[in-house]
Amino acid sequence: MLKRSFKGGVHPLSRTHEGKQLTRNKASQAFTPEYVCIPMNLHLGAPSEPCVKKGDIVKLGQIIGAPVGFLGLPIHASVSGEVIEVAEKQQLGPKKVMCVTIKNDGLDTREEPMPSIGTCDTAEPKAIVERIKQAGICGMGGAAFPLHVKLTIQDEKHADTIVLNGAECETHLTSDFRAMLERSDDIVHGLVAIMRAMNSERGIIAIEDNKPEAIEAMKKAAEGHEGISIRVLKTKYPQGSEKQLITVATGREVPRGKLPIDCGVIVTNVATAAAVKNAIEDGLPLTHRVTTVTGRVKCPCNLLVPIGTCVKDLIEFAGGYDGDIAKLVAGGMMTGPAAPNDDFSITKAMGGIVALNKKEAISYEEKPCIRCARCISVCPIGLNPARIKQYCDANDMAGAKENNVMDCIVCGCCSFTCPANRFLTASFKNMKDRITLASRLGGKK
């Protein structure tokens, strides 16, 4: 089978090692914390509104956060026990967020499952979308976009193809890889349900060629399911980025300023598809996920954890830190944000935690651009990062916008390949945030 790829991109693993070997052969283990602290902003959009109070006894799967706004989703308790606090707490973002803290009683007393709507291949399309919303399912690959909104499209548009992202192109992370090995049938059934909801003729599961075991597992699971196929992709970053994935998996390009649905495609994550199966056939909301705990920990592992589990508890379960730690990354090395400490919660979209020592976390001094154009050659969007950086450094929002900074997917390829260690990606993210804020304020800087 022809292995597909896209123009640009980098191979970040060639400098040292990819880190995946630390956990790729570690089966997912269940982890039960004493407490969970569940943020109300687990998905893109307005945070949910807490609907429980201190002292309440809650069941596993009970709604503890009511949806707010168009992108709103309900949030469910990930353990059973007593609510001991409803208050704002610091998580990874710059501002504190409302959280519900539950003391786990260890009983896993579960709320009654949602009423049956049939199986993944018999449920009514509208009922599938509604059930996905009721289950609080958002994209688990990083963006946390509510899936039911992605599946609610205008009548004149049609998604003839559903693409499941199994690329997992980030360094170190193996949570999706383990999901494809351990829950391959659930992933396929979830894909069947999404295809049924969208009346799609074709389903594609896209996997990089550094995951041969996952490729074989998904091929076996897809046997007998009409319209579903496996696409083997070359291992390259950011192969799993939505627009690049669409190009390599379908041969189509998303027009500038448009969405995947504008070229007839919807993309979601393999773990998300497995959650869809749980919601439809078992009536269960999204309360747990597999997270990779790796890097400089004594026992790197993949853990099935309740949403809201504190990272500090996971590090302790993994044997603690292996030596002095200089940086803790929430997610992969290319795009994951650095955490100020390990006192924050696992979210629905957090696929991994990576601990780094001082040598691995070294920060280089930014030097003048040498006009080598390497950043241009690796940009998967076809931008000119060197030119955009000039406008960012000059604090010129109009110039940066005119040179398409808003099209930047903040993948980090330009910064990774720059021999002058220019702070390209960070500058672009800051500028994108400023432009977005100015737009909301009516053009004011």
NORNOR-V560803 format. One record per residue. N is the residue number from 1. RES is the residue in one letter. SS is DSSP state (A for helix, B for strand, O for the rest). PSI is psi in radians with two decimals (none if undefined). Layout:
# NORNOR-V560803
N_RES_SS_PSI / N_RES_SS_PSI
This chain:
# NORNOR-V560803
1_M_O_2.37 / 2_L_O_2.19 / 3_K_O_2.30 / 4_R_B_2.71 / 5_S_O_-2.93 / 6_F_O_2.92 / 7_K_O_2.38 / 8_G_O_-2.80 / 9_G_O_3.00 / 10_V_B_3.00 / 11_H_O_1.37 / 12_P_A_-0.29 / 13_L_A_-0.19 / 14_S_A_-0.30 / 15_R_O_-0.73 / 16_T_O_-1.65 / 17_H_O_2.81 / 18_E_O_-0.32 / 19_G_O_-0.31 / 20_K_A_-0.47 / 21_Q_A_-0.30 / 22_L_A_-0.52 / 23_T_O_-0.06 / 24_R_O_-0.50 / 25_N_O_0.22 / 26_K_O_1.91 / 27_A_O_2.63 / 28_S_O_2.29 / 29_Q_B_2.47 / 30_A_B_2.37 / 31_F_B_2.31 / 32_T_O_1.93 / 33_P_O_2.82 / 34_E_O_-0.55 / 35_Y_B_2.68 / 36_V_B_2.49 / 37_C_B_1.78 / 38_I_B_1.94 / 39_P_B_2.63 / 40_M_O_0.01 / 41_N_O_0.84 / 42_L_O_-0.20 / 43_H_O_2.85 / 44_L_O_2.36 / 45_G_O_-3.00 / 46_A_O_2.41 / 47_P_O_2.62 / 48_S_O_2.80 / 49_E_B_2.12 / 50_P_B_2.36 / 51_C_O_0.38 / 52_V_O_2.89 / 53_K_O_2.90 / 54_K_O_2.33 / 55_G_O_-0.29 / 56_D_O_2.53 / 57_I_B_2.16 / 58_V_B_2.73 / 59_K_O_2.73 / 60_L_B_2.18 / 61_G_O_-0.07 / 62_Q_O_2.50 / 63_I_B_2.17 / 64_I_B_-0.15 / 65_G_B_2.15 / 66_A_B_2.47 / 67_P_O_2.59 / 68_V_O_2.20 / 69_G_O_-3.12 / 70_F_O_-0.68 / 71_L_O_0.14 / 72_G_O_2.58 / 73_L_O_2.57 / 74_P_O_2.63 / 75_I_B_2.36 / 76_H_B_2.62 / 77_A_O_2.34 / 78_S_O_-0.10 / 79_V_O_2.91 / 80_S_O_2.62 / 81_G_B_-2.78 / 82_E_B_2.33 / 83_V_B_2.04 / 84_I_B_-0.20 / 85_E_B_2.44 / 86_V_B_1.78 / 87_A_B_2.86 / 88_E_B_2.38 / 89_K_B_2.70 / 90_Q_O_2.25 / 91_Q_O_-2.42 / 92_L_O_-0.45 / 93_G_O_3.07 / 94_P_O_-0.39 / 95_K_O_2.68 / 96_K_O_2.61 / 97_V_B_2.66 / 98_M_B_2.32 / 99_C_B_2.64 / 100_V_B_2.07 / 101_T_B_2.24 / 102_I_B_2.29 / 103_K_B_2.09 / 104_N_B_2.19 / 105_D_O_-0.07 / 106_G_O_0.08 / 107_L_O_-0.34 / 108_D_O_0.70 / 109_T_O_2.04 / 110_R_B_2.43 / 111_E_O_2.59 / 112_E_O_2.32 / 113_P_O_2.69 / 114_M_O_2.61 / 115_P_O_2.57 / 116_S_O_2.42 / 117_I_O_0.21 / 118_G_O_-2.85 / 119_T_O_3.06 / 120_C_O_-0.46 / 121_D_O_0.17 / 122_T_O_-0.33 / 123_A_O_2.59 / 124_E_O_2.42 / 125_P_A_-0.82 / 126_K_A_-0.62 / 127_A_A_-0.57 / 128_I_A_-0.83 / 129_V_A_-0.74 / 130_E_A_-0.70 / 131_R_A_-0.67 / 132_I_A_-0.70 / 133_K_A_-0.82 / 134_Q_A_-0.57 / 135_A_O_-0.06 / 136_G_O_0.61 / 137_I_O_2.17 / 138_C_B_2.97 / 139_G_O_2.24 / 140_M_O_0.11 / 141_G_O_-0.14 / 142_G_O_-0.69 / 143_A_O_-0.48 / 144_A_O_0.57 / 145_F_O_2.28 / 146_P_B_2.15 / 147_L_A_-0.63 / 148_H_A_-0.53 / 149_V_A_-0.72 / 150_K_A_-0.55 / 151_L_O_-0.04 / 152_T_O_1.70 / 153_I_O_2.83 / 154_Q_O_2.62 / 155_D_O_-0.57 / 156_E_O_-0.11 / 157_K_O_2.66 / 158_H_O_2.30 / 159_A_O_1.74 / 160_D_O_-0.22 / 161_T_B_2.30 / 162_I_B_2.21 / 163_V_B_2.18 / 164_L_B_2.22 / 165_N_B_1.85 / 166_G_O_0.33 / 167_A_O_-0.78 / 168_E_O_1.08 / 169_C_O_-0.22 / 170_E_O_2.65 / 171_T_O_2.71 / 172_H_O_-0.61 / 173_L_O_2.38 / 174_T_O_0.26 / 175_S_A_-0.72 / 176_D_A_-0.64 / 177_F_A_-0.81 / 178_R_A_-0.64 / 179_A_A_-0.70 / 180_M_A_-0.49 / 181_L_A_-0.72 / 182_E_A_-0.37 / 183_R_O_0.64 / 184_S_A_-0.75 / 185_D_A_-0.72 / 186_D_A_-0.69 / 187_I_A_-0.80 / 188_V_A_-0.75 / 189_H_A_-0.68 / 190_G_A_-0.69 / 191_L_A_-0.73 / 192_V_A_-0.76 / 193_A_A_-0.76 / 194_I_A_-0.73 / 195_M_A_-0.70 / 196_R_A_-0.73 / 197_A_A_-0.60 / 198_M_A_0.00 / 199_N_O_0.77 / 200_S_O_2.47 / 201_E_O_-0.38 / 202_R_B_2.40 / 203_G_B_2.29 / 204_I_B_2.26 / 205_I_B_1.96 / 206_A_B_2.18 / 207_I_B_2.38 / 208_E_B_2.69 / 209_D_O_0.02 / 210_N_O_0.18 / 211_K_O_1.02 / 212_P_A_-0.60 / 213_E_A_-0.70 / 214_A_A_-0.67 / 215_I_A_-0.81 / 216_E_A_-0.70 / 217_A_A_-0.73 / 218_M_A_-0.58 / 219_K_A_-0.76 / 220_K_A_-0.75 / 221_A_A_-0.52 / 222_A_A_-0.17 / 223_E_O_2.30 / 224_G_O_-0.09 / 225_H_O_1.90 / 226_E_O_2.34 / 227_G_O_-0.11 / 228_I_B_2.28 / 229_S_B_2.90 / 230_I_B_2.31 / 231_R_B_2.17 / 232_V_B_2.16 / 233_L_B_2.63 / 234_K_O_2.52 / 235_T_O_1.91 / 236_K_O_2.56 / 237_Y_B_2.38 / 238_P_O_1.31 / 239_Q_O_-0.52 / 240_G_O_0.00 / 241_S_O_2.45 / 242_E_A_-0.92 / 243_K_A_-0.65 / 244_Q_A_-0.68 / 245_L_A_-0.71 / 246_I_A_-0.75 / 247_T_A_-0.84 / 248_V_A_-0.48 / 249_A_A_-0.53 / 250_T_A_-0.29 / 251_G_O_0.05 / 252_R_O_2.75 / 253_E_O_2.36 / 254_V_O_2.12 / 255_P_O_2.61 / 256_R_O_2.31 / 257_G_O_0.05 / 258_K_O_3.04 / 259_L_O_2.85 / 260_P_A_-0.61 / 261_I_A_-0.40 / 262_D_A_-0.22 / 263_C_A_0.39 / 264_G_O_0.45 / 265_V_B_2.52 / 266_I_B_2.34 / 267_V_B_2.36 / 268_T_B_3.06 / 269_N_B_2.69 / 270_V_A_-0.69 / 271_A_A_-0.60 / 272_T_A_-0.71 / 273_A_A_-0.68 / 274_A_A_-0.65 / 275_A_A_-0.61 / 276_V_A_-0.77 / 277_K_A_-0.80 / 278_N_A_-0.71 / 279_A_A_-0.72 / 280_I_A_-0.89 / 281_E_A_-0.45 / 282_D_O_-0.15 / 283_G_O_0.47 / 284_L_O_2.35 / 285_P_O_2.98 / 286_L_O_1.88 / 287_T_O_-0.26 / 288_H_B_2.81 / 289_R_B_2.80 / 290_V_B_2.27 / 291_T_B_2.36 / 292_T_B_2.22 / 293_V_B_1.95 / 294_T_B_-2.99 / 295_G_B_-2.36 / 296_R_O_1.07 / 297_V_B_2.74 / 298_K_O_-0.56 / 299_C_O_1.38 / 300_P_O_2.48 / 301_C_B_2.92 / 302_N_B_2.18 / 303_L_B_2.32 / 304_L_B_1.94 / 305_V_B_2.61 / 306_P_B_2.44 / 307_I_O_2.33 / 308_G_O_-0.05 / 309_T_O_2.39 / 310_C_B_2.36 / 311_V_A_-0.61 / 312_K_A_-0.69 / 313_D_A_-0.63 / 314_L_A_-0.70 / 315_I_A_-0.74 / 316_E_A_-0.73 / 317_F_A_-0.56 / 318_A_O_0.26 / 319_G_O_0.00 / 320_G_O_3.09 / 321_Y_B_2.51 / 322_D_O_1.48 / 323_G_O_-2.95 / 324_D_O_2.34 / 325_I_O_2.29 / 326_A_O_-0.40 / 327_K_B_2.49 / 328_L_B_2.15 / 329_V_B_2.28 / 330_A_B_1.66 / 331_G_O_-2.75 / 332_G_O_2.94 / 333_M_O_-0.45 / 334_M_O_-0.64 / 335_T_O_-0.20 / 336_G_O_2.41 / 337_P_B_2.57 / 338_A_B_2.36 / 339_A_B_2.48 / 340_P_O_-0.42 / 341_N_O_-3.01 / 342_D_O_0.37 / 343_D_O_1.15 / 344_F_O_2.94 / 345_S_B_2.61 / 346_I_O_2.32 / 347_T_O_3.09 / 348_K_O_-0.47 / 349_A_O_0.15 / 350_M_O_1.79 / 351_G_O_-0.17 / 352_G_B_2.85 / 353_I_B_2.21 / 354_V_B_2.12 / 355_A_B_2.34 / 356_L_B_2.53 / 357_N_O_-3.10 / 358_K_O_-0.68 / 359_K_O_-0.71 / 360_E_O_-0.47 / 361_A_O_0.29 / 362_I_O_2.41 / 363_S_O_2.19 / 364_Y_O_2.70 / 365_E_O_2.34 / 366_E_O_2.33 / 367_K_O_2.92 / 368_P_O_2.58 / 369_C_O_2.37 / 370_I_O_0.17 / 371_R_O_0.67 / 372_C_O_-0.32 / 373_A_O_0.25 / 374_R_A_-0.65 / 375_C_A_-0.62 / 376_I_A_-0.70 / 377_S_A_-0.46 / 378_V_A_-0.17 / 379_C_O_2.05 / 380_P_O_-0.22 / 381_I_O_-0.27 / 382_G_O_0.48 / 383_L_O_3.03 / 384_N_O_1.49 / 385_P_A_-0.65 / 386_A_A_-0.74 / 387_R_A_-0.76 / 388_I_A_-0.66 / 389_K_A_-0.60 / 390_Q_A_-0.75 / 391_Y_A_-0.63 / 392_C_A_-0.77 / 393_D_A_-0.51 / 394_A_O_0.05 / 395_N_O_0.58 / 396_D_O_1.63 / 397_M_A_-0.71 / 398_A_A_-0.77 / 399_G_A_-0.72 / 400_A_A_-0.73 / 401_K_A_-0.71 / 402_E_A_-0.50 / 403_N_O_0.35 / 404_N_O_0.60 / 405_V_A_-0.49 / 406_M_A_-0.27 / 407_D_A_-0.21 / 408_C_O_2.32 / 409_I_O_0.12 / 410_V_O_0.80 / 411_C_O_-0.40 / 412_G_O_0.03 / 413_C_A_-0.72 / 414_C_A_-0.80 / 415_S_A_-0.67 / 416_F_A_-0.68 / 417_T_A_-0.16 / 418_C_O_2.08 / 419_P_O_-0.27 / 420_A_O_0.10 / 421_N_O_0.69 / 422_R_O_2.47 / 423_F_O_1.19 / 424_L_A_-1.04 / 425_T_A_-0.76 / 426_A_A_-0.71 / 427_S_A_-0.72 / 428_F_A_-0.70 / 429_K_A_-0.77 / 430_N_A_-0.73 / 431_M_A_-0.73 / 432_K_A_-0.73 / 433_D_A_-0.71 / 434_R_A_-0.74 / 435_I_A_-0.73 / 436_T_A_-0.78 / 437_L_A_-0.75 / 438_A_A_-0.65 / 439_S_A_-0.71 / 440_R_A_-0.51 / 441_L_O_0.16 / 442_G_O_0.55 / 443_G_O_-0.07 / 444_K_O_2.48 / 445_K_O_none
